[in-house]
Amino acid sequence: MQPLLKLLLGILFAAIIAFGAYRAKSLSRSGAIGALIEGSLIFGLGGWQWAILLMAFFISSSLLTRLFGRKKASLNEKFDKGGQRDIGQVMANGGVASVFAGLHVFFPTAAWPWVAFAASLAAVNADTWATELGVLNPTNPRLITTWRPVERGTSGAVSVYGTLAAAGGSALIASLATICTTSLHLGSLKYSPVFFFFLLLVSGLLGAIFDSLLGATIQAIYHCPQCDKETEKHPLHTCGAQTDQIRGLKWLNNDMVNLLCATLGALVGILV
Ligand SMILES: [Zn+2]
């Protein structure tokens, strides 16, 4: 297909998806604009194999946000926003993947942009699944650093359900990527399919673990004086009160942590 036609079709397809997700209230207005930009780059510059991975992430995470919505709302304040993603969240999750879809244009036969793209989506998918399903764990999670039991939804907390969900989220992207790779004709890719699958699976899991480690250590954490609760939200808590920072680095908010999770996944993918 001609590059220009492919790009135009990519933009059209991305616009349909972004508008649909906005109407379905999976994305806020700014989130829809972010999804349009990312989708145009990934569909228009990558191709259908790239689109399949992005859609798998997007659809599975939107569905998981909606599933068990009431149960999650009662368990954790994080889930009471109705699950609408804004542009910061969209860019944090798909931004790294978009960059590698763009790099594919300059290195069309190289395997590494595809590997990094798939690994970064495996990482954000693992993290999203872990966040959405981990909260359903029957017992309280433990902090990844000290192993101390903490409240559900605490940044850096890990649980059995969350870990299994992370593995499932990473495995979904890894298996789709392995299937799609055969039709990509990437000259420099010399892995066996089994090795490729496990490479992506591990990249995704390491990204999610890195996310939890940052959450438990240097991510910016705030306190809401009205609810007397720890939260990632700033400047305003979900109750509307102003939150004060209690620890972590000011610039390292939740979106930044997700961005680093995606970057680490991509780096592991490339380096191995
Ligand atoms: Zn509050």
Residues whose N, C-alpha, C, O or C-beta is under 5 A from the ligand:
A	BS01	ZN	C224 Q226 C227 H237 C239 A241
